[in-house]
């Protein structure tokens, strides 16, 4: 009496289960391809940009004189220019010249609103200057009740503040997600700090990802 209905219910369940599997694998595929796609896309954009604004002019000169063109010439030249600039920035002349050029560059209107944050991000990602100042990853009481924030110890003590508060205070930098080179400085009593068994890089990845990537 109830046989056909039961078969229909089983078929619907199998169909729903199958669709859930498809959805699960589709999302997993997107997650696997997304960073690869972004990387390839950025490389392709840089390749096209450098070829259009650098390679085309040089290739036109080569073609006029030798009747040949060199694919990817603009990209290769751009990479060589970056390497040369990197070399110059590390020697004495570059360390003296680049700050002067930067100072003049900052006098251009609107540049002061764009260049300094971009430089901070560049230093953070490539030179790792800010990370070297971090000593340990800690949990500190958050502004919200019964919650905590991740922070980095930047100084073990602040003598001037200790004299005023009569407590052993530790200087903590609490970064903002997803841009960890911005944040707030707080002075926290040492007894309220919990040191985490997490590396600086793991904590930074956790912050940049908005908490998606958990420290292993």
N, CA and C atoms as a LAMMPS dump frame, in Angstrom:
ITEM: TIMESTEP
0
ITEM: NUMBER OF ATOMS
648
ITEM: BOX BOUNDS ff ff ff
-5.0000000000000000e+02 5.0000000000000000e+02
-5.0000000000000000e+02 5.0000000000000000e+02
-5.0000000000000000e+02 5.0000000000000000e+02
ITEM: ATOMS id mol type element x y z
1 1 1 N 0.814 -1.204 0
2 1 2 C 0 0 0
3 1 3 C 0.861 1.272 0
4 2 1 N 1.957 1.193 0.801
5 2 2 C 2.828 2.375 0.89
6 2 3 C 4.129 2.202 0.106
7 3 1 N 4.2 1.14 -0.718
8 3 2 C 5.427 0.838 -1.461
9 3 3 C 5.864 1.946 -2.393
10 4 1 N 5.019 2.414 -3.318
11 4 2 C 5.438 3.462 -4.27
12 4 3 C 5.897 4.737 -3.598
13 5 1 N 5.184 5.127 -2.497
14 5 2 C 5.583 6.357 -1.8
15 5 3 C 6.952 6.21 -1.181
16 6 1 N 7.217 5.041 -0.61
17 6 2 C 8.528 4.8 0
18 6 3 C 9.631 4.852 -1.038
19 7 1 N 9.365 4.304 -2.243
20 7 2 C 10.366 4.357 -3.302
21 7 3 C 10.625 5.799 -3.735
22 8 1 N 9.547 6.577 -3.804
23 8 2 C 9.712 7.989 -4.17
24 8 3 C 10.535 8.742 -3.144
25 9 1 N 10.263 8.438 -1.865
26 9 2 C 11.014 9.102 -0.789
27 9 3 C 12.492 8.737 -0.872
28 10 1 N 12.789 7.459 -1.133
29 10 2 C 14.183 7.024 -1.253
30 10 3 C 14.861 7.688 -2.44
31 11 1 N 14.126 7.807 -3.546
32 11 2 C 14.685 8.453 -4.729
33 11 3 C 14.978 9.925 -4.477
34 12 1 N 14.053 10.571 -3.764
35 12 2 C 14.26 11.996 -3.417
36 12 3 C 15.471 12.151 -2.511
37 13 1 N 15.617 11.238 -1.535
38 13 2 C 16.762 11.304 -0.616
39 13 3 C 18.078 11.084 -1.36
40 14 1 N 18.055 10.095 -2.283
41 14 2 C 19.255 9.831 -3.078
42 14 3 C 19.604 11.04 -3.941
43 15 1 N 18.555 11.648 -4.512
44 15 2 C 18.774 12.83 -5.356
45 15 3 C 19.344 13.979 -4.531
46 16 1 N 18.772 14.223 -3.332
47 16 2 C 19.263 15.301 -2.462
48 16 3 C 20.699 15.038 -2.025
49 17 1 N 20.984 13.759 -1.701
50 17 2 C 22.343 13.394 -1.271
51 17 3 C 23.336 13.618 -2.407
52 18 1 N 22.918 13.221 -3.616
53 18 2 C 23.773 13.392 -4.794
54 18 3 C 24.032 14.88 -5.056
55 19 1 N 22.995 15.717 -4.946
56 19 2 C 23.148 17.143 -5.164
57 19 3 C 24.049 17.78 -4.104
58 20 1 N 23.939 17.296 -2.867
59 20 2 C 24.806 17.806 -1.807
60 20 3 C 26.271 17.471 -2.087
61 21 1 N 26.498 16.24 -2.614
62 21 2 C 27.862 15.852 -2.97
63 21 3 C 28.405 16.735 -4.093
64 22 1 N 27.555 16.968 -5.109
65 22 2 C 27.965 17.822 -6.224
66 22 3 C 28.316 19.215 -5.72
67 23 1 N 27.469 19.766 -4.836
68 23 2 C 27.709 21.096 -4.279
69 23 3 C 29.012 21.121 -3.477
70 24 1 N 29.22 20.071 -2.676
71 24 2 C 30.421 19.984 -1.848
72 24 3 C 31.685 19.953 -2.71
73 25 1 N 31.683 19.103 -3.739
74 25 2 C 32.856 18.971 -4.592
75 25 3 C 33.068 20.216 -5.469
76 26 1 N 31.962 20.845 -5.846
77 26 2 C 32.073 22.07 -6.637
78 26 3 C 32.743 23.166 -5.822
79 27 1 N 32.312 23.333 -4.567
80 27 2 C 32.907 24.347 -3.693
81 27 3 C 34.369 24.023 -3.423
82 28 1 N 34.664 22.71 -3.215
83 28 2 C 36.055 22.305 -2.991
84 28 3 C 36.904 22.606 -4.218
85 29 1 N 36.332 22.394 -5.411
86 29 2 C 37.06 22.7 -6.643
87 29 3 C 37.327 24.178 -6.798
88 30 1 N 36.317 25.002 -6.481
89 30 2 C 36.49 26.456 -6.54
90 30 3 C 37.584 26.899 -5.571
91 31 1 N 37.563 26.331 -4.347
92 31 2 C 38.564 26.687 -3.338
93 31 3 C 39.966 26.317 -3.79
94 32 1 N 40.079 25.178 -4.522
95 32 2 C 41.392 24.743 -5.006
96 32 3 C 41.873 25.591 -6.172
97 33 1 N 40.949 25.992 -7.042
98 33 2 C 41.326 26.737 -8.247
99 33 3 C 41.498 28.225 -8.009
100 34 1 N 40.815 28.77 -6.988
101 34 2 C 40.784 30.22 -6.798
102 34 3 C 42.182 30.832 -6.65
103 35 1 N 43.034 30.342 -5.716
104 35 2 C 44.369 30.963 -5.604
105 35 3 C 45.197 30.782 -6.867
106 36 1 N 45.037 29.615 -7.545
107 36 2 C 45.767 29.392 -8.797
108 36 3 C 45.299 30.359 -9.878
109 37 1 N 43.985 30.553 -9.961
110 37 2 C 43.429 31.465 -10.957
111 37 3 C 43.895 32.897 -10.709
112 38 1 N 43.853 33.333 -9.448
113 38 2 C 44.275 34.69 -9.107
114 38 3 C 45.746 34.902 -9.475
115 39 1 N 46.588 33.907 -9.164
116 39 2 C 48.014 34.011 -9.466
117 39 3 C 48.253 34.114 -10.967
118 40 1 N 47.612 33.222 -11.73
119 40 2 C 47.77 33.239 -13.184
120 40 3 C 47.232 34.541 -13.769
121 41 1 N 46.103 35.013 -13.234
122 41 2 C 45.495 36.253 -13.734
123 41 3 C 46.422 37.447 -13.521
124 42 1 N 47.022 37.547 -12.324
125 42 2 C 47.919 38.671 -12.025
126 42 3 C 49.148 38.626 -12.932
127 43 1 N 49.713 37.415 -13.121
128 43 2 C 50.879 37.274 -13.996
129 43 3 C 50.512 37.661 -15.429
130 44 1 N 49.314 37.227 -15.882
131 44 2 C 48.881 37.544 -17.25
132 44 3 C 48.68 39.044 -17.427
133 45 1 N 48.089 39.7 -16.418
134 45 2 C 47.875 41.154 -16.501
135 45 3 C 49.21 41.894 -16.566
136 46 1 N 50.15 41.479 -15.702
137 46 2 C 51.475 42.117 -15.709
138 46 3 C 52.173 41.877 -17.045
139 47 1 N 52.047 40.655 -17.559
140 47 2 C 52.678 40.304 -18.84
141 47 3 C 52.131 41.18 -19.969
142 48 1 N 50.801 41.294 -20.043
143 48 2 C 50.179 42.099 -21.093
144 48 3 C 50.519 43.58 -20.941
145 49 1 N 50.505 44.072 -19.705
146 49 2 C 50.8 45.482 -19.447
147 49 3 C 52.222 45.829 -19.865
148 50 1 N 53.176 45.004 -19.444
149 50 2 C 54.58 45.288 -19.756
150 50 3 C 54.848 45.161 -21.258
151 51 1 N 54.207 44.207 -21.904
152 51 2 C 54.407 44.061 -23.347
153 51 3 C 53.807 45.23 -24.117
154 52 1 N 52.665 45.721 -23.631
155 52 2 C 51.99 46.812 -24.338
156 52 3 C 52.75 48.119 -24.208
157 53 1 N 53.232 48.426 -23
158 53 2 C 53.837 49.736 -22.77
159 53 3 C 55.366 49.729 -22.866
160 54 1 N 55.968 48.556 -22.881
161 54 2 C 57.429 48.485 -22.997
162 54 3 C 57.832 47.705 -24.242
163 55 1 N 57.306 46.503 -24.356
164 55 2 C 57.733 45.617 -25.425
165 55 3 C 57.358 46.093 -26.813
166 56 1 N 56.177 46.696 -26.981
167 56 2 C 55.73 47.095 -28.315
168 56 3 C 56.669 48.1 -28.97
169 57 1 N 57.13 49.066 -28.192
170 57 2 C 58 50.095 -28.759
171 57 3 C 59.365 49.521 -29.144
172 58 1 N 59.899 48.667 -28.28
173 58 2 C 61.204 48.082 -28.579
174 58 3 C 61.083 47.083 -29.727
175 59 1 N 60.003 46.305 -29.722
176 59 2 C 59.791 45.349 -30.804
177 59 3 C 59.596 46.062 -32.146
178 60 1 N 58.941 47.224 -32.109
179 60 2 C 58.761 47.996 -33.341
180 60 3 C 60.109 48.434 -33.903
181 61 1 N 61.004 48.866 -33.011
182 61 2 C 62.359 49.266 -33.442
183 61 3 C 63.117 48.069 -34.001
184 62 1 N 63.024 46.926 -33.31
185 62 2 C 63.721 45.711 -33.771
186 62 3 C 63.153 45.248 -35.114
187 63 1 N 61.843 45.329 -35.253
188 63 2 C 61.206 44.877 -36.497
189 63 3 C 61.604 45.773 -37.681
190 64 1 N 61.67 47.08 -37.43
191 64 2 C 62.045 48.01 -38.494
192 64 3 C 63.473 47.781 -38.972
193 65 1 N 64.346 47.374 -38.055
194 65 2 C 65.759 47.216 -38.402
195 65 3 C 66.154 45.778 -38.75
196 66 1 N 65.49 44.803 -38.115
197 66 2 C 65.906 43.414 -38.317
198 66 3 C 64.767 42.513 -38.804
199 67 1 N 63.559 43.069 -38.928
200 67 2 C 62.399 42.344 -39.445
201 67 3 C 62.019 41.131 -38.586
202 68 1 N 62.232 41.249 -37.266
203 68 2 C 61.825 40.188 -36.339
204 68 3 C 61.177 40.82 -35.114
205 69 1 N 60.405 40.03 -34.382
206 69 2 C 59.828 40.451 -33.089
207 69 3 C 60.141 39.394 -32.052
208 70 1 N 60.254 39.824 -30.83
209 70 2 C 60.587 38.919 -29.725
210 70 3 C 59.4 38.865 -28.768
211 71 1 N 58.67 37.749 -28.719
212 71 2 C 57.521 37.643 -27.805
213 71 3 C 57.966 37.754 -26.347
214 72 1 N 57.183 38.473 -25.564
215 72 2 C 57.477 38.598 -24.134
216 72 3 C 58.652 39.484 -23.81
217 73 1 N 59.11 40.266 -24.79
218 73 2 C 60.286 41.122 -24.564
219 73 3 C 60.031 42.158 -23.479
220 74 1 N 58.841 42.76 -23.477
221 74 2 C 58.515 43.77 -22.467
222 74 3 C 58.542 43.202 -21.059
223 75 1 N 58.035 41.985 -20.906
224 75 2 C 58.017 41.336 -19.588
225 75 3 C 59.441 41.085 -19.101
226 76 1 N 60.287 40.572 -19.998
227 76 2 C 61.681 40.278 -19.636
228 76 3 C 62.405 41.561 -19.247
229 77 1 N 62.207 42.621 -20.032
230 77 2 C 62.859 43.903 -19.728
231 77 3 C 62.39 44.456 -18.386
232 78 1 N 61.081 44.34 -18.112
233 78 2 C 60.541 44.82 -16.835
234 78 3 C 61.151 44.069 -15.659
235 79 1 N 61.279 42.74 -15.796
236 79 2 C 61.891 41.932 -14.734
237 79 3 C 63.334 42.367 -14.512
238 80 1 N 64.059 42.618 -15.602
239 80 2 C 65.449 43.068 -15.479
240 80 3 C 65.533 44.435 -14.799
241 81 1 N 64.606 45.346 -15.139
242 81 2 C 64.582 46.672 -14.502
243 81 3 C 64.326 46.546 -13.009
244 82 1 N 63.384 45.654 -12.632
245 82 2 C 63.078 45.448 -11.208
246 82 3 C 64.307 44.917 -10.469
247 83 1 N 65.024 43.966 -11.096
248 83 2 C 66.22 43.403 -10.465
249 83 3 C 67.29 44.481 -10.3
250 84 1 N 67.468 45.303 -11.325
251 84 2 C 68.468 46.385 -11.252
252 84 3 C 68.098 47.391 -10.171
253 85 1 N 66.807 47.766 -10.109
254 85 2 C 66.365 48.693 -9.059
255 85 3 C 66.549 48.09 -7.675
256 86 1 N 66.277 46.783 -7.558
257 86 2 C 66.488 46.108 -6.28
258 86 3 C 67.944 46.125 -5.874
259 87 1 N 68.834 45.938 -6.853
260 87 2 C 70.271 45.997 -6.572
261 87 3 C 70.685 47.407 -6.154
262 88 1 N 70.207 48.41 -6.909
263 88 2 C 70.571 49.799 -6.594
264 88 3 C 70.059 50.221 -5.225
265 89 1 N 68.883 49.709 -4.834
266 89 2 C 68.309 50.107 -3.54
267 89 3 C 69.088 49.547 -2.357
268 90 1 N 69.922 48.533 -2.607
269 90 2 C 70.67 47.917 -1.498
270 90 3 C 72.082 48.46 -1.362
271 91 1 N 72.583 49.174 -2.365
272 91 2 C 73.934 49.724 -2.278
273 91 3 C 73.874 51.156 -1.763
274 92 1 N 75.025 51.714 -1.485
275 92 2 C 75.111 53.036 -0.85
276 92 3 C 74.424 54.115 -1.686
277 93 1 N 74.696 54.14 -3.003
278 93 2 C 74.119 55.174 -3.875
279 93 3 C 72.597 55.103 -3.854
280 94 1 N 72.065 53.88 -3.933
281 94 2 C 70.609 53.707 -3.943
282 94 3 C 69.975 54.121 -2.631
283 95 1 N 70.632 53.802 -1.526
284 95 2 C 70.074 54.166 -0.219
285 95 3 C 70.043 55.67 -0.013
286 96 1 N 70.914 56.403 -0.692
287 96 2 C 70.925 57.861 -0.593
288 96 3 C 70.003 58.502 -1.63
289 97 1 N 69.969 57.927 -2.826
290 97 2 C 69.222 58.531 -3.93
291 97 3 C 67.723 58.281 -3.825
292 98 1 N 67.342 57.054 -3.491
293 98 2 C 65.915 56.707 -3.471
294 98 3 C 65.113 57.533 -2.462
295 99 1 N 65.619 57.788 -1.239
296 99 2 C 64.862 58.663 -0.326
297 99 3 C 64.645 60.062 -0.884
298 100 1 N 65.636 60.598 -1.634
299 100 2 C 65.469 61.92 -2.242
300 100 3 C 64.382 61.898 -3.319
301 101 1 N 64.4 60.851 -4.138
302 101 2 C 63.363 60.71 -5.163
303 101 3 C 61.991 60.53 -4.524
304 102 1 N 61.957 59.767 -3.434
305 102 2 C 60.69 59.535 -2.738
306 102 3 C 60.155 60.834 -2.147
307 103 1 N 61.039 61.647 -1.588
308 103 2 C 60.627 62.924 -0.998
309 103 3 C 60.028 63.843 -2.055
310 104 1 N 60.662 63.881 -3.237
311 104 2 C 60.128 64.691 -4.328
312 104 3 C 58.813 64.133 -4.855
313 105 1 N 58.715 62.8 -4.888
314 105 2 C 57.496 62.14 -5.366
315 105 3 C 56.31 62.463 -4.459
316 106 1 N 56.572 62.574 -3.157
317 106 2 C 55.501 62.832 -2.193
318 106 3 C 54.966 64.259 -2.266
319 107 1 N 55.645 65.129 -2.994
320 107 2 C 55.163 66.501 -3.154
321 107 3 C 54.072 66.609 -4.218
322 108 1 N 53.883 65.548 -4.975
323 108 2 C 52.847 65.554 -6.008
324 108 3 C 51.477 65.453 -5.332
325 109 1 N 50.504 66.283 -5.727
326 109 2 C 49.172 66.236 -5.094
327 109 3 C 48.554 64.842 -5.164
328 110 1 N 47.877 64.463 -4.104
329 110 2 C 47.161 63.192 -3.949
330 110 3 C 48.084 61.987 -3.734
331 111 1 N 49.372 62.134 -4.043
332 111 2 C 50.289 61.008 -3.869
333 111 3 C 50.445 60.657 -2.389
334 112 1 N 50.405 61.688 -1.536
335 112 2 C 50.574 61.456 -0.103
336 112 3 C 49.454 60.603 0.484
337 113 1 N 48.308 60.538 -0.182
338 113 2 C 47.207 59.703 0.303
339 113 3 C 47.31 58.254 -0.173
340 114 1 N 48.147 58.02 -1.172
341 114 2 C 48.227 56.685 -1.772
342 114 3 C 49.571 56.006 -1.474
343 115 1 N 50.651 56.76 -1.647
344 115 2 C 51.984 56.155 -1.591
345 115 3 C 52.356 55.606 -0.2
346 116 1 N 52.189 56.386 0.905
347 116 2 C 52.603 55.864 2.214
348 116 3 C 51.928 54.544 2.606
349 117 1 N 50.587 54.413 2.468
350 117 2 C 49.989 53.102 2.789
351 117 3 C 50.498 51.985 1.885
352 118 1 N 50.703 52.299 0.594
353 118 2 C 51.221 51.288 -0.333
354 118 3 C 52.633 50.859 0.071
355 119 1 N 53.439 51.818 0.52
356 119 2 C 54.791 51.484 0.951
357 119 3 C 54.761 50.64 2.22
358 120 1 N 53.858 50.971 3.144
359 120 2 C 53.727 50.168 4.356
360 120 3 C 53.374 48.724 4.022
361 121 1 N 52.424 48.562 3.11
362 121 2 C 52.019 47.219 2.709
363 121 3 C 53.177 46.488 2.03
364 122 1 N 53.925 47.187 1.188
365 122 2 C 55.069 46.581 0.51
366 122 3 C 56.131 46.145 1.514
367 123 1 N 56.442 47.008 2.473
368 123 2 C 57.419 46.65 3.5
369 123 3 C 56.96 45.452 4.311
370 124 1 N 55.66 45.42 4.597
371 124 2 C 55.127 44.339 5.416
372 124 3 C 55.185 43.003 4.683
373 125 1 N 54.851 43.009 3.386
374 125 2 C 54.785 41.768 2.626
375 125 3 C 56.152 41.272 2.183
376 126 1 N 57.057 42.192 1.817
377 126 2 C 58.298 41.78 1.181
378 126 3 C 59.529 41.956 2.069
379 127 1 N 59.602 43.06 2.792
380 127 2 C 60.777 43.289 3.633
381 127 3 C 60.625 42.714 5.026
382 128 1 N 59.386 42.485 5.435
383 128 2 C 59.093 41.878 6.743
384 128 3 C 59.67 42.713 7.886
385 129 1 N 59.72 44.029 7.684
386 129 2 C 60.281 44.907 8.715
387 129 3 C 59.435 44.862 9.982
388 130 1 N 58.107 44.98 9.788
389 130 2 C 57.229 45.053 10.952
390 130 3 C 57.205 43.749 11.734
391 131 1 N 57.292 42.621 11.033
392 131 2 C 57.206 41.336 11.711
393 131 3 C 58.4 41.125 12.641
394 132 1 N 59.566 41.671 12.265
395 132 2 C 60.739 41.487 13.099
396 132 3 C 60.59 42.184 14.44
397 133 1 N 59.726 43.206 14.506
398 133 2 C 59.522 43.919 15.754
399 133 3 C 58.604 43.15 16.7
400 134 1 N 57.868 42.18 16.182
401 134 2 C 56.98 41.387 17.02
402 134 3 C 57.78 40.296 17.729
403 135 1 N 57.497 40.104 18.996
404 135 2 C 58.264 39.13 19.77
405 135 3 C 57.475 37.846 20.024
406 136 1 N 56.238 38.008 20.484
407 136 2 C 55.41 36.83 20.77
408 136 3 C 53.957 37.132 20.458
409 137 1 N 53.215 36.055 20.193
410 137 2 C 51.776 36.182 19.939
411 137 3 C 51.048 35.952 21.256
412 138 1 N 50.1 36.832 21.575
413 138 2 C 49.418 36.739 22.865
414 138 3 C 47.915 36.954 22.694
415 139 1 N 47.18 36.51 23.703
416 139 2 C 45.765 36.836 23.839
417 139 3 C 45.631 37.899 24.913
418 140 1 N 44.862 38.935 24.609
419 140 2 C 44.639 39.999 25.574
420 140 3 C 43.146 40.276 25.671
421 141 1 N 42.674 40.778 26.796
422 141 2 C 41.248 41.107 26.925
423 141 3 C 40.81 42.096 25.855
424 142 1 N 39.695 41.812 25.229
425 142 2 C 39.171 42.66 24.159
426 142 3 C 38.345 43.802 24.727
427 143 1 N 37.966 44.731 23.855
428 143 2 C 37.089 45.828 24.249
429 143 3 C 35.684 45.317 24.566
430 144 1 N 35.348 44.151 24.008
431 144 2 C 34.032 43.562 24.238
432 144 3 C 34.098 42.603 25.433
433 145 1 N 33.031 42.525 26.167
434 145 2 C 32.993 41.713 27.382
435 145 3 C 33.137 40.234 27.053
436 146 1 N 33.922 39.541 27.88
437 146 2 C 34.122 38.09 27.75
438 146 3 C 34.661 37.695 26.376
439 147 1 N 35.553 38.489 25.814
440 147 2 C 36.162 38.16 24.529
441 147 3 C 37.63 38.573 24.569
442 148 1 N 38.372 38.059 23.581
443 148 2 C 39.81 38.309 23.548
444 148 3 C 40.24 38.748 22.153
445 149 1 N 41.38 39.411 22.108
446 149 2 C 41.985 39.819 20.84
447 149 3 C 43.381 39.219 20.742
448 150 1 N 43.79 38.962 19.503
449 150 2 C 45.16 38.518 19.269
450 150 3 C 46.054 39.743 19.154
451 151 1 N 47.179 39.691 19.806
452 151 2 C 48.121 40.8 19.758
453 151 3 C 49.548 40.302 19.692
454 152 1 N 50.471 41.256 19.516
455 152 2 C 51.897 40.947 19.451
456 152 3 C 52.633 41.787 20.487
457 153 1 N 53.484 41.147 21.249
458 153 2 C 54.308 41.886 22.201
459 153 3 C 55.371 42.655 21.419
460 154 1 N 55.413 43.958 21.63
461 154 2 C 56.424 44.783 20.962
462 154 3 C 57.449 45.327 21.948
463 155 1 N 57.078 45.335 23.223
464 155 2 C 57.994 45.826 24.247
465 155 3 C 57.625 45.155 25.565
466 156 1 N 58.637 44.633 26.248
467 156 2 C 58.358 43.9 27.483
468 156 3 C 57.945 44.804 28.637
469 157 1 N 58.331 46.06 28.576
470 157 2 C 57.975 46.961 29.674
471 157 3 C 57.943 48.395 29.185
472 158 1 N 57.175 49.208 29.855
473 158 2 C 57.105 50.644 29.571
474 158 3 C 57.278 51.377 30.895
475 159 1 N 58.533 51.728 31.2
476 159 2 C 58.888 52.232 32.531
477 159 3 C 58.089 53.456 32.943
478 160 1 N 57.893 54.4 32.024
479 160 2 C 57.178 55.621 32.381
480 160 3 C 55.751 55.331 32.826
481 161 1 N 55.111 54.418 32.152
482 161 2 C 53.737 54.086 32.498
483 161 3 C 53.677 53.23 33.765
484 162 1 N 54.697 52.404 33.976
485 162 2 C 54.736 51.573 35.188
486 162 3 C 54.773 52.452 36.429
487 163 1 N 55.551 53.522 36.363
488 163 2 C 55.663 54.423 37.515
489 163 3 C 54.319 55.072 37.831
490 164 1 N 53.517 55.352 36.81
491 164 2 C 52.241 56.016 37.031
492 164 3 C 51.166 55.045 37.519
493 165 1 N 51.18 53.832 36.982
494 165 2 C 50.12 52.875 37.313
495 165 3 C 50.539 51.894 38.398
496 166 1 N 51.822 51.872 38.75
497 166 2 C 52.334 50.961 39.763
498 166 3 C 52.038 49.506 39.402
499 167 1 N 52.139 49.202 38.103
500 167 2 C 51.931 47.834 37.616
501 167 3 C 52.975 47.528 36.555
502 168 1 N 53.246 46.23 36.389
503 168 2 C 54.16 45.814 35.32
504 168 3 C 53.348 45.685 34.039
505 169 1 N 53.498 46.671 33.163
506 169 2 C 52.73 46.715 31.927
507 169 3 C 53.569 46.235 30.75
508 170 1 N 52.895 45.62 29.799
509 170 2 C 53.544 45.14 28.586
510 170 3 C 52.888 45.836 27.396
511 171 1 N 53.722 46.291 26.446
512 171 2 C 53.199 46.966 25.257
513 171 3 C 52.767 45.933 24.233
514 172 1 N 51.508 46.005 23.829
515 172 2 C 50.918 45.048 22.897
516 172 3 C 50.391 45.804 21.677
517 173 1 N 50.723 45.29 20.506
518 173 2 C 50.14 45.803 19.266
519 173 3 C 49.01 44.867 18.856
520 174 1 N 47.791 45.4 18.783
521 174 2 C 46.617 44.623 18.371
522 174 3 C 46.261 45.021 16.942
523 175 1 N 46.496 44.131 15.968
524 175 2 C 46.264 44.488 14.563
525 175 3 C 44.798 44.401 14.179
526 176 1 N 44.44 45.107 13.118
527 176 2 C 43.09 45.061 12.557
528 176 3 C 43.08 44.152 11.335
529 177 1 N 42.055 43.343 11.22
530 177 2 C 41.883 42.493 10.037
531 177 3 C 41.161 43.283 8.954
532 178 1 N 41.465 43.048 7.681
533 178 2 C 42.471 42.093 7.187
534 178 3 C 43.81 42.745 6.877
535 179 1 N 44.067 43.962 7.378
536 179 2 C 45.32 44.668 7.085
537 179 3 C 46.117 44.748 8.381
538 180 1 N 47.001 43.789 8.619
539 180 2 C 47.618 43.673 9.955
540 180 3 C 48.658 44.714 10.284
541 181 1 N 49.058 45.582 9.335
542 181 2 C 50.017 46.62 9.713
543 181 3 C 49.316 47.856 10.273
544 182 1 N 47.984 47.809 10.377
545 182 2 C 47.249 48.859 11.082
546 182 3 C 46.635 48.262 12.339
547 183 1 N 46.546 49.049 13.375
548 183 2 C 45.987 48.542 14.623
549 183 3 C 46.123 49.559 15.733
550 184 1 N 46.056 49.077 16.955
551 184 2 C 46.158 49.952 18.122
552 184 3 C 47.239 49.428 19.06
553 185 1 N 47.804 50.349 19.827
554 185 2 C 48.788 49.998 20.852
555 185 3 C 48.108 50.062 22.212
556 186 1 N 48.219 48.978 22.974
557 186 2 C 47.63 48.972 24.307
558 186 3 C 48.681 48.528 25.324
559 187 1 N 48.553 49.017 26.542
560 187 2 C 49.423 48.617 27.646
561 187 3 C 48.617 47.729 28.577
562 188 1 N 49.05 46.493 28.723
563 188 2 C 48.273 45.483 29.447
564 188 3 C 49.083 44.971 30.632
565 189 1 N 48.464 44.847 31.818
566 189 2 C 49.166 44.222 32.943
567 189 3 C 49.647 42.818 32.578
568 190 1 N 50.844 42.481 32.99
569 190 2 C 51.462 41.227 32.583
570 190 3 C 50.63 40.008 32.956
571 191 1 N 49.94 40.086 34.09
572 191 2 C 49.165 38.928 34.541
573 191 3 C 47.922 38.672 33.703
574 192 1 N 47.515 39.636 32.904
575 192 2 C 46.33 39.473 32.06
576 192 3 C 46.667 39.021 30.632
577 193 1 N 47.944 38.76 30.391
578 193 2 C 48.386 38.346 29.058
579 193 3 C 48.575 36.838 29.029
580 194 1 N 48.06 36.213 27.993
581 194 2 C 48.249 34.781 27.79
582 194 3 C 49.077 34.574 26.522
583 195 1 N 50.273 34.026 26.694
584 195 2 C 51.162 33.791 25.555
585 195 3 C 50.707 32.54 24.811
586 196 1 N 50.599 32.638 23.482
587 196 2 C 50.13 31.538 22.651
588 196 3 C 51.306 30.817 22.004
589 197 1 N 51.146 29.527 21.827
590 197 2 C 52.16 28.719 21.148
591 197 3 C 51.902 28.766 19.646
592 198 1 N 52.01 29.977 19.091
593 198 2 C 51.724 30.218 17.683
594 198 3 C 52.821 31.112 17.131
595 199 1 N 53.277 30.814 15.914
596 199 2 C 54.324 31.642 15.304
597 199 3 C 53.745 32.972 14.816
598 200 1 N 54.617 33.931 14.59
599 200 2 C 54.193 35.238 14.087
600 200 3 C 53.498 35.09 12.735
601 201 1 N 54.087 34.293 11.842
602 201 2 C 53.515 34.118 10.498
603 201 3 C 52.131 33.475 10.552
604 202 1 N 51.953 32.484 11.431
605 202 2 C 50.646 31.833 11.558
606 202 3 C 49.592 32.828 12.046
607 203 1 N 49.973 33.649 13.012
608 203 2 C 49.035 34.641 13.53
609 203 3 C 48.679 35.671 12.471
610 204 1 N 49.656 36.079 11.669
611 204 2 C 49.404 37.056 10.598
612 204 3 C 48.442 36.474 9.562
613 205 1 N 48.651 35.202 9.18
614 205 2 C 47.747 34.549 8.224
615 205 3 C 46.33 34.483 8.786
616 206 1 N 46.213 34.215 10.067
617 206 2 C 44.906 34.159 10.724
618 206 3 C 44.206 35.51 10.642
619 207 1 N 44.95 36.585 10.865
620 207 2 C 44.38 37.933 10.845
621 207 3 C 44.007 38.355 9.431
622 208 1 N 44.929 38.121 8.484
623 208 2 C 44.681 38.521 7.092
624 208 3 C 43.462 37.798 6.527
625 209 1 N 43.289 36.521 6.899
626 209 2 C 42.171 35.732 6.368
627 209 3 C 40.861 36.012 7.097
628 210 1 N 40.892 36.896 8.088
629 210 2 C 39.679 37.174 8.852
630 210 3 C 39.28 36.023 9.748
631 211 1 N 40.266 35.202 10.168
632 211 2 C 39.987 34.085 11.055
633 211 3 C 39.67 32.796 10.331
634 212 1 N 39.692 32.814 8.988
635 212 2 C 39.382 31.597 8.221
636 212 3 C 40.494 30.578 8.335
637 213 1 N 41.753 31.043 8.226
638 213 2 C 42.904 30.146 8.317
639 213 3 C 43.335 30.052 9.777
640 214 1 N 43.046 28.923 10.398
641 214 2 C 43.421 28.733 11.798
642 214 3 C 44.892 28.363 11.925
643 215 1 N 45.581 28.884 12.945
644 215 2 C 46.977 28.493 13.165
645 215 3 C 47.059 26.997 13.408
646 216 1 N 47.982 26.332 12.7
647 216 2 C 48.103 24.876 12.857
648 216 3 C 48.884 24.573 14.115
